[in-house]
């Protein structure tokens, strides 16, 4: 199994940044209010939520890398499409269904689901479009051979 660990690392970092922006700057206030959190209570949750987030994004990036090798995904657009489909089929529909049964606000469901779907889609773009030096060299050799 060929995994580009540099691309996986970049994906983990990007996912953390997207999560920080999504749940902090864009929807932080309304997300905390709808969950009944105060800023002080949220700060006291410690490091574990961040550790889980890193583990989650690392596993998803590794999964995408494995899947894209199996599916022969070869472009950023293909990668984004596959990752978005996975995000809708698993995260969005799962969260909306669970929140519907629990009687929780749909606005909160969309905030909780769309942030991860965004970083999943960006990960698909990165992993689908990332070409290693070996892949670039092989492509050039194939172009040269086809021109001969």
Secondary structure as the mmCIF struct_conf table of DSSP 4:
data_model
#
loop_
_struct_conf.conf_type_id
_struct_conf.id
_struct_conf.beg_label_comp_id
_struct_conf.beg_label_asym_id
_struct_conf.beg_label_seq_id
_struct_conf.end_label_comp_id
_struct_conf.end_label_asym_id
_struct_conf.end_label_seq_id
HELX_RH_AL_P HELX_RH_AL_P1 UNK A 5 UNK A 20
HELX_RH_PI_P HELX_RH_PI_P1 UNK A 21 UNK A 26
BEND BEND1 UNK A 27 UNK A 27
HELX_RH_AL_P HELX_RH_AL_P2 UNK A 28 UNK A 35
TURN_TY1_P TURN_TY1_P1 UNK A 36 UNK A 36
HELX_RH_AL_P HELX_RH_AL_P3 UNK A 39 UNK A 43
TURN_TY1_P TURN_TY1_P2 UNK A 44 UNK A 45
BEND BEND2 UNK A 47 UNK A 47
HELX_RH_AL_P HELX_RH_AL_P4 UNK A 48 UNK A 71
TURN_TY1_P TURN_TY1_P3 UNK A 72 UNK A 72
BEND BEND3 UNK A 75 UNK A 75
HELX_RH_AL_P HELX_RH_AL_P5 UNK A 76 UNK A 86
HELX_RH_PI_P HELX_RH_PI_P2 UNK A 87 UNK A 92
HELX_RH_AL_P HELX_RH_AL_P6 UNK A 93 UNK A 102
TURN_TY1_P TURN_TY1_P4 UNK A 103 UNK A 103
HELX_RH_AL_P HELX_RH_AL_P7 UNK A 106 UNK A 129
HELX_RH_AL_P HELX_RH_AL_P8 UNK A 133 UNK A 147
#
